[in-house]
Amino acid sequence: MKRTRMRRDQRLNNAKLIQAAAELFERCEQPISLADIARQADVSVATAYRHFESADDALSAYRRDIVSKFRDHSLEQPSNGLALLESVCGFWVDLILAEGAALVHRRSPEGFLARYKADEPYLEGQAEALARPIRELVAILGVGELVGVEDEAAFLWNVLFDPREIFDLRDTLALSPAQITHRLVSAFRGALLGWATARLTEPVPR
């Protein structure tokens, strides 16, 4: 975004543009321009360009808003261990089903770990949200001695909790948010333990 401090009317227009971007990217397959977003938000194109440089810039702001809510919820949790993991993952599932549909239609050509290591803003917030839940799960499973295991755990979490898969579980299997959370958390715990076991038994590279 071009400006970090905004008046009340600017904040309102910014929010309208972000919401408009989410609505358009959620339902449109064709390329979307910032002018399209401005029309959807009922603001002038000039106003849109005062806030964002492109449609992708507006979508990035939407993604940052989503992950900021996720991070803030996680950092506020007083629980520990598996209860913490369930709470954080349950909030993510609820958040995606309520506000995250536009995330399904925009995919990066780069893989998760490459973007994660590059500190992509969206994934940086996700990493902050997952740091303590993953660290405590790693301790519970007793796999903390493996170098890089927390990064690999974040990779597995990203695969399982992908917004597309969350919507798929709801729409195809008619699962409730609580059921989705329970199944994905269970799958995550099992996948991380299996991944760690595979690392301990894999051949040494030559």
C-alpha positions in Angstrom: 0.0 0.0 0.0 1.3 3.5 -0.8 0.4 5.2 2.5 0.5 3.9 6.0 -1.4 6.8 7.8 -4.9 7.5 6.6 -7.8 9.8 7.5 -11.1 8.2 8.4 -12.5 8.6 4.8 -9.3 7.1 3.4 -9.5 4.2 5.8 -13.1 3.6 4.7 -12.2 3.7 1.0 -9.3 1.4 1.7 -11.5 -1.1 3.4 -14.1 -0.9 0.6 -11.4 -1.6 -2.0 -10.0 -4.6 -0.1 -13.5 -6.0 0.3 -14.3 -5.4 -3.4 -11.1 -7.1 -4.4 -12.0 -10.1 -2.3 -15.5 -10.3 -3.8 -14.2 -10.1 -7.4 -11.4 -12.6 -7.0 -13.8 -15.0 -5.2 -16.1 -15.2 -8.2 -14.2 -14.2 -11.3 -12.0 -16.4 -13.4 -10.9 -13.7 -15.9 -8.2 -11.1 -15.2 -9.3 -8.4 -12.8 -8.0 -4.8 -13.0 -7.8 -2.1 -10.4 -10.5 -0.2 -12.4 -12.8 -3.3 -11.9 -12.1 -3.2 -8.2 -12.9 0.6 -8.1 -16.2 0.0 -9.8 -17.1 -2.8 -7.4 -16.2 -0.6 -4.4 -18.1 2.4 -5.9 -15.1 4.7 -5.8 -13.2 6.5 -8.5 -10.3 4.8 -10.3 -8.1 7.7 -9.1 -9.0 7.0 -5.5 -8.2 3.3 -6.0 -4.7 4.2 -7.4 -4.1 6.4 -4.3 -4.4 3.3 -2.2 -3.0 0.5 -4.4 -0.7 0.1 -7.4 -2.5 -2.8 -8.9 -5.3 -5.4 -8.4 -2.7 -7.8 -7.1 -1.7 -5.2 -4.5 -5.3 -4.9 -3.3 -5.5 -8.7 -3.1 -2.3 -8.8 -1.1 -3.8 -6.3 1.4 -6.9 -8.6 1.7 -4.6 -11.6 2.3 -2.6 -9.6 4.9 -5.9 -8.7 6.7 -6.9 -12.4 6.9 -3.6 -13.6 8.2 -3.4 -10.6 10.7 -6.6 -11.8 12.3 -5.1 -15.4 12.5 -1.9 -14.1 14.0 -3.6 -11.9 16.6 -5.9 -14.7 17.7 -3.0 -17.1 18.1 -0.9 -14.7 20.1 -3.8 -14.0 22.5 -4.4 -17.6 23.4 -3.7 -18.6 27.0 -3.9 -22.4 26.4 -1.0 -24.7 25.8 -0.2 -28.0 24.1 -2.8 -29.7 22.0 -5.6 -27.4 23.3 -3.6 -24.4 21.8 -3.2 -26.2 18.5 -6.9 -27.0 18.3 -7.9 -23.4 19.2 -5.6 -21.9 16.6 -6.5 -24.3 13.8 -10.2 -24.0 14.6 -10.0 -20.3 14.3 -8.2 -20.6 11.0 -10.9 -23.0 9.6 -13.7 -20.6 10.8 -11.9 -17.6 9.4 -11.4 -19.2 6.0 -15.0 -20.4 5.7 -16.3 -16.9 6.7 -13.9 -14.6 4.9 -11.3 -16.5 2.9 -13.0 -17.7 -0.3 -10.9 -15.4 -2.5 -7.7 -17.2 -1.4 -8.8 -20.2 -3.3 -8.4 -18.6 -6.7 -5.0 -17.0 -6.5 -2.0 -19.3 -6.3 1.7 -18.4 -6.3 3.9 -20.1 -8.8 6.6 -20.6 -6.1 6.4 -23.3 -3.5 5.6 -22.7 0.1 9.1 -23.2 1.6 10.7 -20.9 -1.0 8.2 -18.1 -0.1 8.4 -19.0 3.6 12.2 -18.6 3.6 11.9 -15.3 1.7 9.7 -13.9 4.5 6.8 -13.2 2.2 4.5 -10.9 4.3 1.5 -13.2 4.1 3.5 -16.2 5.3 5.4 -14.2 7.8 2.2 -13.5 9.7 1.2 -17.2 9.3 4.6 -18.2 10.7 4.0 -16.0 13.8 0.6 -17.5 14.3 1.9 -21.1 14.1 5.2 -20.7 15.9 4.1 -21.6 19.4 1.5 -24.2 18.5 4.0 -26.0 16.3 6.8 -25.7 18.8 4.6 -27.3 21.5 3.4 -30.1 19.2 7.1 -30.9 18.3 7.8 -31.1 22.0 4.8 -33.4 22.6 5.8 -35.7 19.8 9.4 -35.8 21.0 11.0 -34.8 17.6 12.6 -31.6 18.6 16.1 -32.9 18.0 15.6 -33.0 14.2 17.1 -29.9 12.6 14.6 -27.8 10.7 11.6 -29.9 12.0 9.5 -26.8 12.8 9.9 -25.4 9.2 8.9 -28.9 7.9 5.9 -28.9 10.3 4.9 -25.5 8.9 5.1 -27.0 5.4 2.8 -29.9 6.4 0.3 -27.6 8.1 0.2 -25.4 5.0 -0.6 -28.5 2.8 -3.4 -29.7 5.1 -5.0 -26.4 6.0 -5.0 -25.0 2.4 -8.2 -23.0 2.0 -9.1 -25.1 -1.1 -9.1 -28.2 1.0 -11.1 -26.6 3.8 -13.8 -25.6 1.4 -13.6 -29.1 -0.3 -14.2 -30.8 3.1 -17.2 -28.6 3.8 -18.8 -28.7 0.3 -18.0 -32.3 -0.7 -18.2 -34.2 2.6 -20.6 -31.8 4.3 -18.4 -31.6 7.4 -19.0 -28.9 10.0 -16.1 -26.5 10.9 -15.6 -28.4 14.1 -15.3 -31.7 12.2 -12.9 -30.2 9.7 -10.7 -28.9 12.5 -10.7 -32.2 14.3 -9.8 -34.2 11.3 -7.2 -31.9 10.0 -5.5 -31.5 13.4 -5.4 -35.3 13.8 -4.0 -35.6 10.3 -1.4 -33.0 11.0 -0.2 -34.7 14.2 0.0 -38.0 12.4 1.7 -36.5 9.3 4.3 -34.7 11.4 5.1 -37.9 13.4 5.3 -39.9 10.2 7.5 -37.3 8.5 9.9 -37.2 11.5 10.0 -41.0 11.6 10.9 -41.1 7.9 13.7 -38.6 8.5 15.1 -40.8 11.2 15.1 -43.9 9.0 16.0 -42.5 5.6 19.3 -43.4 3.9 22.2 -41.1 4.4 22.9 -39.0 1.2 26.0 -40.1 -0.8 
